[in-house]
């Protein structure tokens, strides 16, 4: 249950970020309101995945291990993405094109991530062994 609640919390956060991206350009939010909602929307999945989803994923699979490697990989990919944005922004975009590009990337990332969480939840629900509530090892 905690695994699925973590996926749900992550999806809610991403949807908050997507709504902020859609509403702000139309004047529905102040710049401060946009930054607060977008920041909350991005931070909620980060915390939920690191604190709940990774840990419960290991528990669901019954494999022995810890979440250190998963957290390291997720953070490393995130930092690599930030570095890529910084390099791309400075070399490829004019200053006036940065905000529209950011909004498009944020919208696509939020939607793709929310759909990915939904697909993961569906897949794991389909894999449940109803006898003991854990993932089945049977083919």
N, C-alpha and C positions, 0 to 999 in steps of 0.2 A: 504494500500500500504506500509506503514512504517513497519508493521509486517512482510510482505513478504520480504522487503528489508533487515530487520534485520536477517531473516533466511538465505537470500542469502549471506550477508556479513559474517555471522558465517560459512557458508559452504565454502566460499572462503578461510577464515582463516584456517580452518581445512585442506583443500586441500593443502595450502601452507606448513603446518606442515608435511603432509604426503609426499609431494614431497621432502622436506628437508630430511626426514628420509630415503627415497628411494635413493636419490642421494649421500648423504654424505659418506656412507660406500664404495661407488664405486670410491671415490676420486673426485667427481664432485664439492665439496664445501670444503673450508677450515674449520677448527673447529670453528673459529669466525663466518664465514658465516652461518654455520649450526646453531649455537646458536642464531644468529640474526633472521634467517628465522623461526626457530622452535619457538622461543619466540614470534615473531610477529604472527605466525600462531595460537598459543594458546591464545594469549592476545586478538586478534580481536574477537573471539566468546565470550569471557568473557565479554568484554565491550558491544558488540552488544546485547547480551542476557540481561544483567543487565540494559542497558540504553534504549533499544527499544522493544525487544521481550516481556518481562514481562509486560511492561506498555501497549503496544498495545494489548496484549492478554486479559488483563482485559477490555480494551475498546471494543474489538471484542465481548466479551461475554455479554456486557451491564450490568454486575454485578457491584454493588457498592463495592469499596474497594481500596486498594493501593497495591503497589508491595513490601512492606516491608517484609511480610512473605515469598514471593517467593525468594527474595534476600537472606534472612536469611537462608532458607533451602538450596539453591544452594551453598552458601558459606560454610555452615556447612558440607555439603556432600563433598565438595572439600577439606576442612581441614581434615576431617576424612580420605579421600583417601590419603592425604599426610602423615598423621600419620601411616596409614597402610603400605605405601611404606617404610617409615623409619624403622618400626619394622620388616617388611618382609626382607628388604635389609640386616639389621644387623644380622638376625638370620638364614636366609635360603640360602643366596647367597654368593658364594665366590667372592672376589673382581673382579676377571677377568670375572665373569659371569654377572656382573651388567650392563655393557653397552649393550650387546646383549639383555638382558631381557628388559631394558629400551626401546630400539628401537622396539622390538616386541610389547610391551604394547602401545607405542606411535602410532604405525601403526594401531593396532587393534582399539584403542580408537578413533583415527582420522577418520577412515573409518566408524565405527559404528555410530559415532556422525553425520557425514556428511549424511549418509543414513537416520538417524533419523530425521534430519532437513528436508530432502527431503520428507519423509513420512508425517511429520507434515504439511508441506506446501501443499502437495496434499490433505490431509484430510481437512484442513481448506478451501482450494479452493472448494472442493466438498460440504462443508457445507454452502457456501455463499448463501444468499438469494439475488437473482439478482435484486429484487425490490428496496431494500434500501442499498445493499452492506454490510450488517452486518450479523452476524450469526443468523440463524433462530432458534426460540424456538419450532417450530412445529416438531412433530415426523416424 
